[in-house]
Amino acid sequence: MAYDDSSDSFPTPFPTALKVLVAGGFGVGKTTFVGSVSEIAPLSTEELLTQVGAETDDLTGVELKTSTTVAMDFGRITLDERHVLYLFGTPGQERFWFMWDELCRGALGAIVLADTRRLENSFSAVDFFEQRGIGFVVAVNEFDGSFRYDPEEVRAAIDLRPDVPVVICDARIASSGIQTLVTLVQHLLTAVPGGPGQDDAVVPRDDGVPLDGQVSL
């Protein structure tokens, strides 16, 4: 019997899982970000805010917020047949920060969402990833009524290194969130020459279907 070496003779390999964290302060839009870009119904661990947490949950600037993430948010984006991006949204309140160490295990990189009305709330997330050597980008989430600052002004306010990208995004819009993820991937590939997937990385379309091209670095 002749040996058939066609591709159909081999099982399709499982795709490589790439883990990315979406972090930031309380009420900065992490759950919204994950939900808008995920190609599946996102997993969310939202619980209602109660009077018990009034002394620890500062609602300044987000007075209409009624719920909060108590464990994590989870979403997924297929990059191509060999790569799947898994998104893990971290809880923002200080009393849940112990979850961050668990969630960051095996993470490829992170997006730190920032709110210019409460920019100081992003400091802890920036410090967290810097101390652990995890590559990240800062994404300024455009809230209705917030003043739009130049990315370099935000960089100076947070005291970021020059190599860390700062982008403007709207967590409610899938295309904006996806572009932020593309920026993160480009940053990671540039920061780590020869890193995994550098030669064949692709980016998803707004509808979650992969593009037939490579990331332009």
C-alpha positions, 0 to 999 in steps of 0.5 A: 500500500502506497504511503499517502503524505498528503496533509489530509492524512494528519490530524489537525493540531490543536491551536496554540493558546495565547493568554492576554490580561485586561487590567486596570482600576475599578470601573475602568471598562475591563468587562466591557472591553472583553465582552466587545471583542470576544467572539464567544459569549464572555464569561463574567463574574459580575456581582451587584455593588452593595452598601457594605462595600461603600467604604472601600469602593470609590465610585467617584466618576462612575456613580452609575456603576451597579456591579463589579467583577469579583473573580475574572472576565473571560473571552476568546478571539481566533487569530488563525487555525493555529492560534487562539487568543484568550482574554482574562479581565482582572478584578479592579478593586484592591481587595481582589488583587490577590487574583492577579498573581494567579491570572498572570501565570502564563500570560503573553502580555497585558492591556492596562485600561486607564480612565483620565478622570481617575488616572491614578487608579492605573498606577498599581496595574502598571507597577504590577506588570513592570515588576513581573517583566510582563509586556503591556500597553496602556489603553486610555478608555474614552468615557462620555464626558471625559477630557481627551488627553494626548497619549504623550501627556498620559505617558508623562502622568503615569511615568511610563517608559518610552517603549511602552505604547499608549493608545486611545480606545473605546472599550464599547467598540469591537474594532477599537478593542481589536486595534488595541490588541493588535498594538499589544501583539506588535509591541510584544513581537518587537520587544522580544526579537524572534519570539514565538509566532513572530514570523506568522502572526495574524490579526483578527477582523472585527467579526473575529475571522482571521485576516489572510496576512501577516502583522506588519511590524 
